[in-house]
Amino acid sequence: MVESKSDALGIIAAEFPAGVRLILTVTSRIATKDCAVDLTARGAAPKESRAELEHFLQPTKLLPTDGIVKATASEITKGAKMDVEKARAIYEWIVDNTFRNPKTRGCGVGDIRFMLESGDLGGKCADLNALYVGLARAADLPARDAYGIRVAKSEMGYKSLGASSRNRPEIDRWRTTWSRRPARGYSGPGK
């Protein structure tokens, strides 16, 4: 396991000697819980220092925070003063202006500059969540993509969420991505 102190993320890495069959088995034990954050009430949130959050403000090759991304984020959040107001404005803009494109391969690429410049705001989870994360970072809101596997059946009965089929209870193909953003001053699942 290789851990990065700057982003608190871990990556599994393996090296094999030449001539050895490359097999690596990873077993994860997980627990799930339902959680919710009441954004109408400030809570006793843990205080992250600016330095702890700095990594989640940095641009990347596919998540730039300048140019059209910065201009779009500024337009979307115009008039918003609190972090939660900015986050809500970006979220609402994503909901109103993007769409899931079933023809997008895999989870998508997440190239947000291309999406904004081309005006093609369709894609899949990696595209739409990357767009939220990049716009949030451009608006000075720490944010990151989280990749994972949907492990539970949908409480709403959606067949595309989780292991919802008796004929296909395994979850090997139910991967997705979502955005995580610590809301400064609010308690709840932000990291």
C-alpha positions in Angstrom: 0.0 0.0 0.0 1.4 3.4 -1.0 0.0 6.3 0.9 0.2 10.0 -0.1 0.3 12.4 2.9 -0.8 15.3 0.7 -4.2 13.8 -0.2 -4.6 11.0 2.4 -5.3 8.6 -0.4 -3.7 5.1 -0.7 -2.9 3.1 -3.8 -2.2 -0.6 -4.0 1.0 -1.3 -5.9 2.7 -4.6 -6.6 6.0 -5.6 -8.2 6.5 -9.1 -9.6 9.8 -10.7 -10.6 10.3 -11.6 -14.3 8.7 -14.8 -15.4 6.1 -14.9 -12.6 2.4 -15.1 -13.4 0.9 -11.7 -12.5 -1.9 -12.4 -10.1 -2.9 -10.1 -7.2 -5.9 -10.7 -5.1 -7.2 -7.8 -3.0 -9.9 -8.4 -0.4 -11.8 -5.4 1.1 -14.0 -5.6 4.1 -16.4 -2.8 4.3 -19.3 -1.5 6.3 -22.0 0.8 5.0 -24.3 3.3 6.7 -26.8 5.8 5.6 -25.8 9.4 6.3 -27.2 12.9 5.6 -26.1 16.4 6.3 -28.6 19.1 7.1 -27.2 22.1 5.2 -29.8 24.4 6.8 -28.0 24.1 10.2 -24.4 24.7 11.0 -22.9 22.0 13.1 -19.8 21.1 15.1 -17.7 20.3 12.1 -14.1 19.2 12.5 -11.8 22.2 11.7 -9.5 21.5 8.8 -6.7 23.9 8.3 -6.2 25.6 5.0 -3.1 23.5 4.5 -5.1 20.2 4.9 -7.6 21.3 2.3 -5.0 22.9 -0.1 -4.6 19.6 -2.1 -8.3 19.6 -2.9 -8.0 23.1 -4.4 -5.2 22.3 -6.9 -5.8 22.1 -10.6 -4.9 19.0 -12.6 -4.5 18.3 -16.3 -8.2 17.4 -16.6 -9.4 19.6 -13.8 -8.0 23.1 -14.6 -9.2 26.0 -12.4 -8.4 28.8 -14.8 -9.7 30.1 -18.1 -13.2 29.0 -19.1 -13.5 26.9 -15.9 -12.8 29.9 -13.6 -15.1 32.2 -15.7 -17.9 29.6 -15.6 -17.5 29.1 -11.8 -17.5 32.9 -11.2 -20.6 33.3 -13.2 -22.4 30.4 -11.5 -21.5 31.6 -8.0 -22.0 35.3 -8.6 -23.8 36.7 -5.5 -23.1 33.7 -3.3 -21.2 34.6 -0.2 -21.1 31.4 1.9 -19.3 28.2 0.8 -22.6 26.3 1.1 -24.3 28.9 -1.2 -21.5 28.5 -3.8 -21.6 24.7 -3.6 -25.4 24.7 -4.0 -25.2 27.1 -7.0 -22.7 24.8 -8.7 -24.7 21.7 -7.9 -27.9 23.3 -9.3 -26.0 24.4 -12.4 -24.8 20.9 -13.0 -28.3 19.5 -12.6 -29.8 22.1 -14.9 -27.1 22.0 -17.7 -25.6 18.5 -17.9 -27.0 15.1 -18.9 -26.1 11.5 -18.7 -25.0 10.3 -22.2 -25.4 6.5 -22.3 -23.1 6.4 -25.4 -20.1 7.7 -23.4 -17.6 4.8 -23.0 -17.0 3.6 -19.4 -17.4 6.3 -16.8 -16.2 9.0 -19.2 -12.9 11.0 -19.3 -13.6 14.0 -17.1 -12.0 16.6 -19.4 -13.9 19.6 -18.1 -12.2 22.2 -20.2 -13.2 20.3 -23.4 -16.7 19.9 -22.0 -17.1 23.7 -21.4 -15.4 24.8 -24.6 -17.3 22.5 -26.8 -20.6 23.0 -25.0 -21.0 19.2 -24.9 -22.1 18.8 -21.3 -23.1 15.2 -21.6 -21.2 12.3 -20.2 -21.2 9.8 -17.4 -20.3 9.8 -13.8 -16.6 10.7 -14.2 -17.4 13.6 -16.6 -20.3 15.1 -14.5 -18.5 14.8 -11.2 -15.3 16.1 -12.5 -17.2 19.1 -13.8 -18.6 19.8 -10.3 -15.2 19.3 -8.7 -13.3 21.5 -11.1 -16.0 24.3 -10.9 -15.9 24.0 -7.0 -12.1 24.3 -6.9 -12.2 27.2 -9.3 -14.6 28.9 -6.8 -12.2 28.2 -4.0 -14.2 25.3 -2.6 -12.0 22.2 -1.7 -13.5 19.2 -3.6 -12.4 15.8 -4.9 -13.7 12.9 -7.0 -14.3 9.7 -5.1 -14.4 6.5 -7.0 -16.0 3.4 -5.6 -18.4 0.5 -6.0 -22.1 0.7 -5.3 -22.6 -2.1 -2.8 -26.1 -1.8 -1.6 -29.4 -2.2 -3.3 -31.1 1.0 -4.2 -33.6 2.1 -1.5 -35.6 3.7 -4.3 -35.6 0.5 -6.5 -33.2 1.9 -9.2 -31.8 -1.1 -11.1 -28.7 0.8 -12.1 -27.7 1.5 -8.5 -25.9 -1.3 -6.6 -26.3 -5.1 -6.7 -30.1 -5.0 -7.3 -30.6 -8.2 -9.2 -31.2 -11.6 -7.8 -29.7 -13.0 -11.0 -26.6 -10.7 -10.7 -25.9 -10.1 -7.0 -22.2 -9.5 -7.5 -21.0 -6.0 -7.7 -18.0 -6.2 -10.0 -19.5 -4.0 -12.7 -21.3 -1.4 -10.5 -18.5 1.1 -10.2 -19.1 4.8 -10.1 -17.7 8.2 -9.0 -19.2 11.0 -7.0 -18.1 14.4 -5.7 -17.0 15.0 -2.1 -16.7 18.5 -0.7 -16.0 19.3 2.9 -18.5 22.1 3.8 -16.6 24.4 6.1 -18.6 24.9 9.2 -21.0 22.0 8.7 -20.7 18.5 10.2 -21.2 15.4 8.2 -19.6 13.3 5.5 -17.4 15.7 3.6 -14.1 13.9 3.3 
